[in-house]
Structures are given as C-alpha cells and as structure tokens.
Amino acid sequence: MREINDKWHLRFAITGRCNFRCKYCNMHGKTSYIEDMPLHEVKEILQGAYANGIRRVHFTGGEPFIRKDFLKILAIAKDVGFNDEIVTTNGFMLHKVLDRCIENGLTRAIISLDSMSDERNTNITGVNFFKETKKSIEAATEKLSSTTKVSCVTMKSMLKELPEFIQYIQEINKRENAGKLILKLNQFHPDNEAQLHKEGQDYWVKEYVSDKEIFSALGKFGELKRISNMVGDNPSYQYYTVGNTGVIVGVLCMMSWNFPCGKCFKLRAQPSGKIMVCKNYQKSPGLIGKTLKEKTRIISDWMNYRELKIDKEMPNRIHYNSQLGEERWGKVDNPKSKNFFINYLKKEGKPNI
C-alpha cells in the first residue's frame, strides 16, 4: 500500500446516464453503452485507488443520483477510508436525500445551474427542475462541511443573467447558518455528443462566448482580485473576488486559453471502467473483470507513469480529447462532423489540436 498522497484524487464517473437532455450536452440521449458497472466493480476501483494513497473521490456522471445504489456507493467509499467525498450533480435529487448522503460520507457538492429562469432552464434541459435544484443548492450550502459551488455552462444567454446569479449567491451567503456558496463559470466549449451533429454545432456557434466577454461581464460588478484556487479543482481555474459583492467566482475558459494542461494529478475512472491520467493521452486500460489485486497494480502503474514519465513523453499535452464525449458515452463519433471544431479552432487562430 502506498503512503497517503494528498496531491492525487479519483474522479469517478459512475454512470454515463442522465435524466436531463441538455441542448449543449446530449439532447437526444445517445450513448453506445448504457449499463452501469456493477457495484462490486465500483467498490474494487475505490479500494484500488485507496491502496495507492488516494483519499479524495469526486463522483460524476452523467448524473450520479440516477444510480439507485448511489447512497451505497457513498457508504462504501466511507467504509474504504475516503475522508473527502464530492459529487457533481444537477441537483434534482440531492436535497431529498442530503442528510443520508452526509451520514454516508458526502462532504462537498458542485451543483449545475445554467439559468436563474425556470422557463429557460426547462428549455435548456428538457426537464422542469429549477425549484428542485435551488432547494439542493440551499440545503447543501447550509448542511455540508465544505464550500458548495454552483457550476454554470457559460453562454451568451447565461451572461445576460449574471446579475441575477450574483444576487442569488449574495442572498444565500447572508442567510443564518449558511455556509459558503461560490459561482463557477465554465466556458461553453466543444466536449459533448451534441456537438457531433449540426443542431448541436449551430447551438454552440450561437451561444459561444470568449474569455474577454466573460471577464467584461464580471468587471461590471467591480474590480476582480485573483485569489488562490479551491482544493480539488482543475488547476486551470482562475478564482476571483468580484468587487464589493462578497462573491467568489471561478472562471474556466478552456477554449480561449488553448485547452491548458493544469498539470493535475487526477485518476479518471470512466463509466466503461477504463482509467485515464491525462485527457490528451488516448491509451486507457480497462479495470472491469480484473481482480482487486490487478486493479490495484494497474492504478499504481498509471500513477507512476503520470508522476515519472508523462511530462517527458508529452511535454506539450493539452486538456482535450478529440473524440467528443468518449469518456462518458463511448464511440459516438459522427464522421461528417469529426473535424468541425478542429477547423473552427484553426480559423480562430488556436493551436492545431
């Protein structure tokens, strides 16, 4: 067993499924595999990561709560020994089971919300969930031990609502017994199944905003002062205090910043059971069907590769996978659209990815 290694964390996508059909993500619900890995495989991947010194796990999807056994997964991670359990969720279910989640080890939540308008949220996601998500945000801010984050796919239409977002964050943080709520603005960049097809590409072109547009919108609230990054985030994030609002905002503009490699130490476990230590490195070993001993060894080998070799072999790597959505949905490529964004990036003067 390795010594505890705080610089590493496990980002575990436990399902590729979701109960939303977001326009920017997977509006038609297409996937090449829909079966979730069995619970015993989830447990052994957690055990293998723990044996290699990892103590922080970040559960993602898809939507983690769509798995009926997600509470069991949290409990398993706690029993294995993880002391920091994070979930990224659309908030549809979280507030209903939050107390049980905390009992089972949950320490932090990142909750997706792309509009302060009920009507527009329904239009984006295809689901009427706005009130449920707000309940989850407010419950998580009050009850969880760590900072809660509202995560927005930042688009032209979203930037128009930035004053409403800032006001909402302020109101929550002023409540009695409230914790700390932070806003994350994630530039809408091509990374999903939707952008493999013309409808999704047209939507991206219509809604894409540059980093200059994002910072210009934030600057209207006052001076932006850079602060240290949050623990566990993509190191490429930039965090700021916004004027005198008291609000902290994290900004990530992967496309405008040429998909920077954050030099992170992140073990990614995909819904298919494959693991990755770099989005730009295409070789991904599979763990499903392996023994616990084999899983532990494979994880160790790839952590060693990340720590000792990858910087020399791939010094110019970037945070980009040319197969859009592969990590979550498998091979969903559309040959007619394969080079759309590569050509767009060339036209915009971005590096040849």
N, C-alpha and C positions, 0 to 999 in steps of 0.2 A: 504493500500500500504506500502511495506517495504521501509526502507531507502536505499539510493544508496549503493551498495555493490561491490566495485571495485575488490574484490578477485574472484568473480564469472564471468563466461562468458557462453554464449549459443553457443554451437557447433551444427549447424543446417544443417543436411543432407537433402536437399530439393528434391533430386531425387536419385534413385538408378541407373538411366540410364547413359550411356556414349557413346560417338561417337568413342571411341577407343576400341581396343580389345587386350590389353597388355598381353603378354605372362605370366607375373608374377601375373596377376590380374584375368581377366575373359575373356580368349581368345576366348571362344565360345559364349559369350554373354548370359549366362544362368542366369535366375532370376525367382523367384517364384511370384513376383509381379512387374508390370511394370508401373502401373498407379501412377502418381504423386498426392500428396494430393492437394485438391482444394485450390485456392488462399485464400478463406476466412478462411480456417483452418490454413494456414501459418500465416495469419495476427493475428489470435487469439492466436496462440502459442507465437508469438512475443509480443503481448500485455500482455499475462500472465507472461512471463519472465520479461518484463519491470516493471510490477506492483510489482514484487518481488525484485526489486532493481538492476536488471542486465542491464548494459548499453553497453556491448560489445557483438557483434554477429559475429560468424565465419561461413560463408556459405560454405558447402562442398557438395559432392555427393557420387558417380557418378560425373558427370560434370555439375556444376550449370548452365552454359550457354546453356545447351541443352534444358532447360526450356525456352519457348518463352516469358514467363512473368517474367524472372529473373530481368529485369530492374525495373519492377513494384514492385517486392519484395524488392529490394534495397530502392526504394522510400517509400514503406510502413514502412520499418524499420526506415528510417529517420523521417518520419512523427510521428511515435510512440514515438520517442525520443532517439533512439540509437545514440551515438556520435562516435562509433568506429565500422565500418563495414569492415570485412575482407572476402576475397574469396580465396579458393584454387581451382586452375583451370589448365587445360592442355594448356591454352594459345591460343587455336585455334581461339577464337573469341575476346578475351579481347581487343586487340589493335584497333579493328574496332569500338568498342562502348565505349572505355575508358572514353572519355570526358563526355558522358551521364551517365556513371557509377559514376563518380566523382560528377556530379551535383546531382545524386540521393543518395549520401551519402558514396560511397566507399572510404575507407581511406588506405587500405593495400591489397597487393596481394602476394600470395605464388603460384609460377608457376612451374609446374612439367617439368623436362627435364632430361632424363637419359643418353644422349649421345651427344657429340658435333659433331657427324657424321650424316649427313642427311640419308645416307643409313641405318645405324644401327638403327636410330630412327624409320624408316619405318618398319624395321624387327621386332623390339620390339612391336610396337603399331599397326601394320597393316594399318597405315594411313601415308600419306606423308604430314607432318605438320611442319617440322623443321623450315622453314622460318617464318611461322606464329607465332610460339611460341617465336622465337627470337625477332620478332617485338614487341610482347606483353611484354616480359621481359624489353626491352629497353624503350618502351613507359611508362611502369609502373614506372621504376626507375626514369624517367625524371619528371613525372607528379604527382605521388601520394605523399601525405604528410608524409607517414611513410615508413620505410625501406621495400624494396622489397626483396623477398627471392626466390632463385632457389632451388627447392627440388628434390633430386635425390634418386631413389631406388639404393642403393649402392651394386653392384655386382662385380664379378671378372672382367668382361669385362669393367665395368664402371671405375674401379680403374686404368686401363691402360690409360684412357683418363684424369686422374686427372690434369696433366699439362695443357691440353687444357682448362679445366674448370677454373683453377686458372688464366690463362692468360686472359680468356674472362671476368671474374669478374674484373680483374685489368683494362682492357681496358674500360669497361663500367663506372667504378667509376672515371676514369680520364677525362671523357667527360665533356665539358662545359654544365652547367645546370643540370648535372646528380645528382641524389640523391645517396643513398647508397644501394648497392646490396650485399647480403650475400648468401653464399652457405650452404645448409643443406644436410648432408649425412645421409640417413636413411637406416640402415642395412636391407637387404632383409630377412624378417622373415615371417613365415607362418601365413598369416592372410586373405587369399583370397580364392575365389571359385576355382581358378585354382589348388591350392594345395590339393584339394579333389580328384584329379584324377592323374593317373600315369604320364601323359605327364607333368603336372604342377609340380609334385613332382620331376621328373627327372630333370626338368629345375632348380628347386630350389637347388637340390644337386649339380648340375654343377656350379651354379653361386654364391652360398652362400660364404660370407667372414666373418671372425671373427672380433671382435673389434681390436685385435692385428694387423691384416692385414691392417685395415683402418688407424690406428694411425701410423703404419710403413710407409704407403704411404704418409701421410701428413707430417711426420717427415723429409722426404727428401727435403722439402722446407725450413727447419729451425726449430728453437725451437717453440714449441707450448705453448702459455701462456693462462691460463684459465681466462676468463672474466665472467661478470655477464650474466645471462640468459636474453633473449628477453621477453618483456611483452607478455603474452598470449600464450606462447609456453608450450608444455608438460614440466613440471618441471624436467623431467628426462633427457632432452637435456643437453649436455655439450658444451659450446661455447669457442672457442679459436681464438686468433690471430695467424697467420701462418708465422713464421719467419719474414723477412723484406718485405713480399709481399704486406702488407697492407690489406690483405683479412681476413675476419672473416668467420669461418666455425663452424656450429653447427653439432654435432655428436649425433646420437641416435642409440644405439645398444641394442634393447630390448631383443633379444635372448641371446646374450653374457652376458648381465647383469642380466639375470634371470627375465626378464619382471618386472622391478621395478615399484611399485606404486609410482607415483610422489606426492601423497597427494594433488592433484589438486582440485579445486572447479569448476567443469565443468558440466554443464547441457547439456546432449546429446539428441537431438531430432532426431529420425531416420526417414527415408523415409516412414515407415509404420505409423508414428505418435506416436510410443512408445517413452518414455523418460528413460534415464539412468543417474545415478550419479556415476556409477562405472562399468568398463568393466567386472570385475570379479564377479559382482553380477547379477544373472540371472533374477530376478524379474523386469519386466519393464511394468509399467502401460501405457495404451493407452490413447491418448487425442482426437483422431478423433471421431466426433459425440458428444462430450461433449460441454456444454455451456461455454462461456468465463469465467463465474464465477467458474465453475467446473475445467476448465483448470488451472486457477489461483490458486485455492486451492490445486490441485494435485501437481503442481510445488512447491508450498510453503511447502507441506508436505514432498516432497522428498529432498528439500534443507535442511529442518530441520533434516531429517534423516541423510543426509551427514554430517551436522555440529555437531550433538549431539550424534549420536548412532553408526554410521558405524565403527568408529575407535575401539570401544569396542567390537562390534559383529564380526568384520572381521579384527583383528589386523594384520594378515599375508596375506592380499589380494595382488594380483598381477595384472598387466596391461595385462590381457589375457582373451580372450573368447574362450572356447573350440569349439564352433560352428563357424567354419571359415566362414566369410562373412555374418553372420546372420544379423548384424546391417543394412547392405545395401540391401541384396537380399532376406532375409527371410530364410526359411528352405531349404537349397540346399545340405544337407548332403549326402555323399556317404558312406554307411555303410562299404563297403570293405576297405575304406581308412581312416576311422574315427580315428584310433589310430596311424596312421603313424608317426605323429610328436611327439606325447607323447612318443612313443617307441624310436624315434630318440633322443629326449631330455634325456631320461633315459640313453641311450647308451653313450651320450656325458657328462654324469655326472651332468645334470641340475636337478633342483628340480622336484618332481612329480607333474605335473600340471593337 
